[in-house]
């Protein structure tokens, strides 16, 4: 390490944000970000998945601070202070049971109404400044050479030079291993390993969350374990995006675990408050899911140590045991699927085969459509419902659910990133959580989606007929046309969702969407007809259905569309 290097994340600029006033990117420190969060539209890092990793770091700071003190900086009565430090050491559950949840919701409301974070956040960062130093005796998100050597096998110690991860492997815009060159990376040659310090900091945080499994070095443990991918890499990310960075942070700031009994309260333990790296790794060997969000948000997947040679980083990486995902409902930022084999829930991870499926088509994974559904909603949706029920957010507040997924290549031995996808859908709070009326909006929305999927199937059959006429490999041809058709549906359907209101006639809104859907089908078919060939017109003879040409295929499609939409014609 270069001794004269100094960089502190609390006061030195390293986070990219988009300024509302200047309408351009800025690079800011942690303290500046929290002080001016209402003036930033959003995080603006190198990738959206990087932004998500940093968002969770920011939320870990806020969760830690406001689980200890209220909006005025006053400590909560149920916390017993530690004489040797500012961190509480014990929770009086009896005192918390009286009005703890109400008090935490009040803290959230006071911050939200003030439209800014209190001085307490800055005070916390100043107090813990040594924990956010990127160099020194306790480097941020890293281990010293002494700690690293004490945790790994003797032949993998720093002096041996083994177990290194190159910058181009850590940079998720490149993700190049020694065996598989990244041909379409934004950098070429040796430039792939060049990185500015501020960018390296962002990638270190991102890498802990989106780690692949190409590296083989592990810490020494009594029981064998396999290196795991980063925690966020194996969930189905979903969060709320506000109109400003402050709104985004607040809407995702879960101060109360609404799944638990109101008498339960846990202490927040972010990774930088661990007694030492060795103590942290020792706790992780038990592979127990954290009981608090700050620890989960800052969970490491690797022990990293950085040596500096001529100003260039040499990064050593060793895997540590990861806790399991089954029924890990503490995690608020994921959708869930029920595994019939184990009778447990696991994150509904997005894969390469589901790239073209938009969020709205999986609406039932994000909100409980029927009150008696056994599905498990994302924790962030449960939190938003609690805010709405307590009238802490407006009943007609537009809630933008956002999903950012970094999808692996599916190779079990590498799990290198293959593609990053993002999507969103917006609904009013009183539509998303429509609980009182006989015809709940979530049920009607799910019905509209089911009809839309049926029309999508009709179009797929039309595309299959066209592929048959053209003597093509039908399945990939029809799948391609179907994907293009759904792309034409995405924006109109999302606009329809965002426009829904609880006071409107539900039947009329459904009819409005069905009419729009029919127009989209007609326009898509007209485009195909306009580009038809003589072979499409002549068609082919089939044994079961007689002549098949583009006209008979169109007629069959439109018959099914009108039947399935059940639209009354004048």
N, C-alpha and C positions, 0 to 999 in steps of 0.2 A: 504493500500500500504506500502511496505517496503521502508522507507525513504532513505536508503543508496543504493538503486538500481539505477544504471545508465547505459544507453545504448543509443547510438546515431546512427541512421541508416546511417548517412553521413560518419562516420569515423570507426565505429565498424563493423566487418565482419558478414554478415547474409545472403547474396545472394549466392546461389550455382551456379557455372559456370563450364564449361568444358574447361580446358586449352589446347590450341593447342600444345604448346611447351612441356609441361609435360605429355600430353596425360592422364590427370586424373582430377578428380573433385577438385575444390578449393572453399573456402568460402571467399567472399570479401565484402567490404563496397560499398556504392553508389559511393563515390569519386574514389575508386580504379577501380570499374567497368567501369566508363566513361573514366578514364585515359587509361585503358588497353583493351578496348572493341575489338580492332583489333586482340588481342592475345587470345581471347576466341572464341571457336567454337559456343557455345550456352548456354542458361540457362540450369541448370541441377537440378531443384528442386525436390520435393517429388512426384509431378505429372505434367503431361504436362499442365493440366488446371491451376495448380498453376503457372507454368512458364508464361502462357498467362496473368494471372492477374498481375504478376510482370512486364511483358513486357509493359503492358498498363501504369503502374505507371512510368516506365522509360521513356516512350514516352511522358507522361504528363510533366515530368521535361524538356525534350528536347524541346517540343512544347512551353512551357512557356518561356524558355530562348531565343530560336531563333525566337520567334515572337516579341521579344523586342529589341534584338541586333543582328548585323550581325556576320559573322565568325571572324571578327577582334575585336568584343566587342563594336563596335560603335552603339549607339542607333539610331533607325530609325527616320527619320524626321517627320513622321506623328503621332508620339506618344508625347503627352504632359506629361512631368514628374510630379510626385507628390512631393511637397516640403518636405513632412513628411516621405516619404519612397521611395524605389527604384522602386516600381510598378507604371506603368503609370496609369493615371486616365482618359484619354480622347484620342480619335482618331480623327485626322483631316482627314475626309474622302476625301476632295478635294485633299490634298497632296497625300494620298494613291492612289487615282484614276489615278494619272499621271503615276506612274511607280512602284506602290507598289508590285504588283504581280511579276513583273520582278525582283525586288530587292530581294524578298523572294526566288525565284527560284535561283538567283545568290548565295544567302547565302547557300542554300542547295548544290549547285554545288561546291562551295569552300570547304565546309566540306567534301563532297564525294571525291573530288580530293585530299584533304589533308590526307585522310584515317585516320582521327582521330578527336575527338571533341576538341574544343578550351578551353582555360583556363577559359572562361566565365562560363562554367557549374560548375566547381569546385568553382568559386567565388560565384555563386548563392547558391550552397549548403552550403558553409561556412556562407554566410549571413543569410540563413534561418535554420541554424543548430538547433535552439531552436524548430522549427516546426517539426523536425525529431527525437526529443527525445522521446523514448518510455515510459519514466516515467517523472513525474514532473507536472508542472502547466498546460501544454498543451500537453498531451500524444498523440503520433502519432496514427491517425485513431481511437481515443478513446475519451471519455468524462470523465471529473473529476466527483467525487461523487456529488459535488454541482450541476454541470450542468445536470447530469443524473437525480438527484432528482427533479430538477426544471422542467424537461420535461415530466416525467412519472406521472401516477396517484399516489396519496399519499400512497395507499396500495401496490404499486410496487417499492417503494423507496429502496435504498440499505440496509438500516437497517432491512427491512422486510425479506430480503433474498430471495425474489421471483423473477421470470423472469430470472433465470440463464440458461446459455447454457454451457454444459459440454465440455471439451476439445475433447472428443470422438465424439461429434456432430459436432464440428467445423473442426476436422481433416477429410478431405474428402477421406482419405484412409480407414476410419472406418465408419463415418457417422452413429453412433449408437444412437438412441433415447432411452428414458427410457422404451418404450414399445416394441421395435423391436431389439433384439440383433443382432449384425453383426457377424454372425457365421464364415465367411471366412476372417475376418479382419487380418492384419499382426501382430496385438497385441491381447492379451487375458487378461481377468479379469481387475484388477485395472490398469494394464499397459496401457490400452487404454486411460486413463486420464493423463498419464505421458507425459511430453513434455519438451524439452529443450527450452530455451528462444528464440534462433534464429529460431527454428522451429515454435514456437508460433507466432512470428512476421510474418512469411510467411503465416501461416494459418489465421491470422487476416485479412491480405490483401486479401487472397483468399476467405474467408468467406463473406466479403463485396461484392464480385463479384458473388459468387455462393451460395447464401443463399437459404435454403429451407423455408418452412412455418410452421415448427413444433412449433416454438416459438410464443406465443400469446400476449406478452406484446407490447404495442404501446405507442408512445408519445401522449400527450393530444393535440387534435386539435378541432376546432369548428365543422368541418364536419367529419363524420365517414369515415374510410377507412379500407381496408383489407391489412394485411401484404403482401408485394410482395416478390417474389424471387429476387435474385441478378440480376443485369442488364445483365451480360454476359450469365447467366444461361438461358435466354430467347431469345437469338439471335442465329444465325447460324454462328459461328465464322470462319473467313477466314483472313489470313494474309500472308505476304511474308517472306519466310525464305531464308536468304543469306548464303554465305559460312563461314562468321564469324558473331559474335554477332554485331559487328559494322555495317556490311552490313545489317543485319536484322533490326537494329534500324533505319538506314538511309532510307531503302526502305519503311518502314512503317511510316516515319516521314512526316506527311502531314502538310506542312506549309501554303498551299494555299487551300482554299475551292473552288475547281474548279467548283462546282455546282452554286456558287453565281455570281452575277454581280461583275465585277472587282472593282467597287467603294465601295464595302462592306468589312469592316474589323472589327473584334470583338476582344476584349481584352480576354486574357486567364486567367482563374480564377481557379486554382487547389484548392482542398478542404482545404489544409493546409494554404492557404492565406485568408480564410474566417476570418472575424473579430472575430468571436467566434463560438463555437458549437451551441449556442442558435440562433445566427443570421443565421447560415447555415440551421438549422432545420426550422426556420421561413420562409426562402425563399423556402424551399422544400415543404411547405404546399400548395403552389400554384400549385404544380404538373406540372410545366412548363419545357419542355425539355431545357436543357442548350443550349446556343448559341455558345459554344466554346468547343473544344476537351479536353482541360486540365480538365475542370470541369466534362465532361462526363466520361472521363477515370478514374476519382477518385471519382465518385459518390458513396455515401454510401447507403446501403440498411437498415442498422441498426445503432443505437447509442449503442456503446459498452463501458462498464466500467469494469475495472479489479481490483478486490481486491486481495491482496496476504495474504495467511494464511499458515504459516510454509513453505514458499517458493513455494506454489502451487497456481495457479491462480483460482480465482472464477470470472467467466465471466457473467456479466449482459448484457442483450440484449433487445432493444426495437425497434420495427419497425417504420419507417418514411415513409410518402407518396412517392410513386414512380411515375415518369412521364410516359406518354404513349409511346407505341412503334409504333403507326400508323404514317406512313410517317416520321419516325425519321431518315431522310437521312443524318443527321450530323454524325451518326454512320458509320464509314467506314469499320468496320470489320464484315460484315454480308451479306448473300444473302437475297433476298427479294421475296415474293410471293404476287400476286395481289388478294385481297379479293373482290370477286364480290358483296358480300352483302353490304359492306361499300364503295366500289370503292376506297379503299385505300390500300397501301402496308404495309405488316407486315413481320418481319423476318421469313424466311423459316426454322423454328426450326426442328431439327432432333429428332425423337422419337424412342422408342424401336422397332416399326414396320419397321423402315427403316435402321436398323443397318447394314445390309449387302449390302447396296447400296453405291458403291464407288463414289468419287467425279466426276470422268470422265463421269459417267452415267448421271450426272446432269450438264454437261458442259454448257448448255444454261442458267443456273442460275448465272454463273460466268462471262460470257462475252456475249455481244450482238451479236448473231449469224447473224441476218439480220439487215441491217442498219435501217430499218423502224420498228424494234421490239419496242414494248412499255414496255418491261421488264426494270427493274431498276437494273443496274449493282452495285455490291459492290463498295463502295466509294474507297477502296484501289485499285481496278482495274482502276477506273477513274483516280486516282492519278498516277498510273504506266503509263497509256496512255499519260498523260500530260508530264511526264518525258521523255517518248520516243519521243513524238512529238517535244519537245524542245532539243532533242539529248543530254540529260543529262545522259542517260544510253545508252549503246551500242545497236545498232539495233539487234544484234544477242545475246544479253545478255540472259542467261538462267533464266527464272523467275519461281521460285518454289512456287506455291500457296499451302498453308498449312491450314488444318482445324483440330481444336481440339475441341471436344464437350464433355461436361459432361452432360449425359442424365439422366433425372429424372425418377423415377419409375412410373410416370403417375398418382400418387395418388394426388388428388387436395388438400387434407388436410395435406400432408407432403412434397411432391416434393423432396424426398430424392434422392441423386444420386444413380443410378442403375449401370451405366457402363460409362467408359471413352473411347472414340474412337478417333483415329487420322488417317488422310489420307492426301495425297498430289498429285499434278500433276504438271509436269514441261513442259513448252513450251518456245521457243525463243520469245523475245519481238516482232520481226517483223512477227511472225506467229500468236501470240495471237492478235495483233493489225493490222492485214493485211487489209488495207482499200482501196488500190489503184487498185488492179487487179479485173478483171471481176469475177473470181472464187476465192472468198475470202476463206482463209484457215478455218476461223471459220465455214463457211457454209459447207465446205467439211468435216470437222471434225464431225459436227453434223450429216451429212448424214452417215458417217462411224459408228457413234454410233447408229443411227437408225437401220442400217443393223445388227449390232452386237446384239441389243436388239431383233430383229426379230429372229435371230439364237438362242438367249437365250430362246425365246418362243417356238421355235421348239424343243429344248432340254427338256423344261418343259413338253411338250406333250409326248415326248419319256419316260420321267420319270413317267408320269401319266399312260401310257400304261403298264410300268413295274409294277407299284403299283397295277394296275387292275389285271394283271396276277398273282401276288402274294397274291391277296385278302387282301390287306392292306388298311388302311385309306389313300386314294389317295392324298388328298391335303397336309397334313404335310410331307408325304414321298416325293412327287414331289418337294415341296418347299425346302426340305433339299438337294436333289440332285441338284436342280437349284442353290442354294447358293454355293455349292461346285464347280459347273461348273463356276460360275462367279468369284470365287476366283482364278481359273486357268486362267481367262482372265485378271485379274487386272494388274499384273506385265507386261505381254507382251504388253497390250494396252498402259500402261503408258510409256513403253520404246519406243513404236512407236510414241507417242506424243512428247516425248523429242527429238526424232531424226528428226522431221520435220524441213525443211528449205524452205524459200520462193522461192529459186532459183530452186528447184527440180520439176520434172514433177509430178503434183498432181495426175493425173490418175494412174501413175505407183506406187505411194506411197499407194493409195487406194487399188490397186490390191495386193500389197505386204501384206497389212493387211488382206485382204480377204483370201489370201492363207494361212497366218498364222492361221487365225481363223478356216479355214477348218481343218487344221492339229490338232488343239486343240480339235475340235469336234471328229475327228476320234480317237485320243488318249483316250479321255474320254469314248467313246463308247467301245473301245477295252478293257479298264479296267473293264467295266461292263460285257462284254462278257466273260472275263477271270474268273470272279467270279460268273458266272451264275449257276443256280441249274437245276436239272432235270425238275422241274416244269416250269422254265423259258423256257426250250427247248420245252417241250410238249405243253405248252400254254393252252389257253381256247378257247371255241367257242363263238362268238358274233353274235347277230342277224343281225346287219347291215353290218358288215365288214368281216364276216367269221372268220377263224382261226386267233387268235392273240397270237403270241409267240415272243420270244426275237428277232428272225430273221426278222419277218414281221415288228416288231416295229423299228428295226434298218433300214430296207430298206425304211420305210416310212420317218424316220428322214433324212436319207442321200438324199433322193429324194428332200425333202423340202429345205435342206441346199444348195444343188447345184442350185436349182431353185432360191432361194433368193440371193445367192452370185453371180449368173450369171457368173461363171468362165468358160472360154473357155478351153476345154480339147483338147489336141493334139490327 
